[in-house]
Each structure stands twice: as structure tokens, then as C-alpha cells.
Amino acid sequence: MSDKIFLPDEIARLDEGEEIYRRKLKKKLEPKYNGKIIAIEVDSGKYFLGDTEVEATLKARAAFPDKIFFFMRVGPNPAVYKKRW
């Protein structure tokens, strides 16, 4: 886990992750990856898939150790949650 302290405006940018998913990733990932967890790094738009939140987090952290990520479950009725880790 990073020791970086995230500013409120950085955390607020997580809302962009849902927009990135809707505009750029939804058609690409559904239905093939329905049920997977996606972690989106909002500055780059890069994403990481995992069967669990832990798996997606480990992949995302390996690429971007000091960033925050938007997480959600891929699918037509996704559970959306934001996290800084």
C-alpha cells in the first residue's frame, strides 16, 4: 500500500472512472468479462481485470503504485464502488 496522501480533488476525479467505462470500455468488455472486477486508472484510462478486487488491485498497483483507482464489477448491472488504495 502506498504512503501517499491523496488530496480531495484527486479522490473526486474517481468519478471519471465510471465515465471512462461507459464511453470506452463497456462495449469492449461486456459480455465477455461480465462478473470480473475492473480497476481503472483515470489519468491514463488503463484498466486491469481480476476475478476479485484483490487480484485487480495487485495488477493495478504493479503498474501504478502511487495512483488511485476506480473499481466496479463488469456487467449490465454493475456494482460500482470507488477506492483509493
N, C-alpha and C positions, 0 to 999 in steps of 0.2 A: 504494500500500500504506500502511496506517495505521502510525503510530509507536507506537500504544497497546500497552502490555504487558498481556497477559491473565493473570488470576490462575488458579491451578489449578481453583478451583471454577467459574469461568466456562467453562473448557475442558471440565470434567466434565459441564456441562449440555448439551453437544452430544449426549449420549445421548438427550436428549428429542426431538431431531430425528427419530430413527427412529420413535419412538412417535407423534409428530405425523403422520408419513407414513402409518403403519399405520392409525391411527384416523380421520384426517380427509381424507387426500389420495389414498390408494390407489385407492378406487373411483371417485373423480373423474377421476384421471389415466390409469389403465390401462383398456383397452389403447391408447387414442388416442395417448398420448405415450410409449409404450414405446421405450426406447433413448435418450431425452433425458436430460440431466443436470439434476437439481433441486438448488437451493441453498435451504435452509430457515433462516430467522432464528428461533431458538427462542423468544425473548421475545414476539414478535408473532404467530408462526405464518405470517407471509407467506413466499411462496416465489417462486422465479424459475427459469424453464426456459431451457435453451440446448442447442444441438446439441453443444457442447463444454463442458468445465469452465471454460475461459476466458470463453466467452460468458455462462454462468450467473453467474460471478463478477463480471463487469463490470456486469451488470444489478443484482445484489445490492448491490454496492459503491456504485452510483449512489444507491440508496435508503437504505442503511445503511452509511455509510463507516467507522464505528468499531465494527462488530459482528463477531462470528464466526458462521460458518455450518456447518451440517451438509450434506454433499453425498452424493448417491447417484445411481445410474442407475435410471430409472423402468422397471419391468417385473416380471414374475413371479419372476425370479431375479436381483435387483439386486446389483450390486457396490456395497458400502457402504464409504464412507470419510469420515472426519471431517477437517476442516481449519480452521485459523484463518488468516485472510488479511487 
